[in-house]
Every structure is written in structure tokens, then in C-alpha cells.
Amino acid sequence: MRDGGVSVGVEEQARGPAAVTVGSDVCVWNPSLESWTVGFSVAEVLPDGFRLRRRSDGHVFDHVFAPELVQAERRRGQAPGFVGTDHDRRADRQRW
């Protein structure tokens, strides 16, 4: 299914607005790159979408992002068959 230029499948719909609350780390669809961009959190939940905060500097955007352009950020796990770790750098940030 296409919705606002974004391919939205059953899995993405399940991770949609119901899974996102104030303070949730989220990804935002970037139409220029045609990919999801990380580094944001929800500053405010509105009836027509979300107001987002950029985690790097705390800036809150005036723009309201439509629900289909925002999804909960998922941490990547270790891919099966690959030796090593997938280090979550957010844990490092808490120690500073």
C-alpha cells in the first residue's frame, strides 16, 4: 500500500502511532534519501501527528509530522550467522 509516497506494510502500521508516545525515540521518513532517519524523539503527540525533538541538540521542530512518516526506533540486534556485537552507543552517552 502507498500512503503519502511511503510504502506502508502491515508491520509498519503495527509500529505506528499507537507505539509512539512522548519521549519515544523515533525514526522519520526522509523522502529525499528514501530511507528512515534516526536521531529524534517525540516532544508532543497531536491529533494530526507528532512534534519532534532532535536528540543531538534538543531542538523542537515547529512542523507537525504525519503519523505515517514516524515510527518507533528499533535497536538492531546481532544478525544471525555473524560473529561480533552490535554496540548500542546510546548506553555510552548515559555514562558521560
DADAQUI-V783698 format. One record per pair of residues at least 24 apart in sequence whose C-alpha atoms are under 10 Angstrom apart, sorted by the first residue. I is the first residue (numbers start at 1). GAP is how many residues later the second one is. Records with the same first field share a line. If there is no record, write none. Layout:
BEGIN
I->GAP, GAP
END
This chain:
BEGIN
3->65, 66
4->62, 64, 65
5->26, 29, 63, 64
6->24, 25, 28, 29, 62, 63
7->61
8->60, 61
12->56, 58, 59, 60
13->54, 55, 58
14->57
15->53, 55, 56, 57, 58, 59
16->51, 52, 53, 54, 55, 56
17->28, 32, 33, 49, 50, 51, 52, 53, 54, 55
18->49, 53, 54
19->52, 53
20->25, 30, 47, 50, 51, 52, 53
21->24, 29, 51
22->28, 29, 30
23->29, 30
24->28, 47, 48, 49
25->27, 28, 29, 30, 46, 47, 48, 49
26->26, 27, 28, 44, 45, 46, 47, 48
27->42, 43, 44, 45, 46, 47
28->24, 37, 38, 39, 40, 41, 42, 43, 44, 45
29->36, 39, 40, 41, 42
30->39, 40
31->38
36->33, 34, 35, 37
37->33, 36
38->33, 34, 35, 36
39->34
40->30, 32, 33
41->29, 31, 32
42->28, 30
END
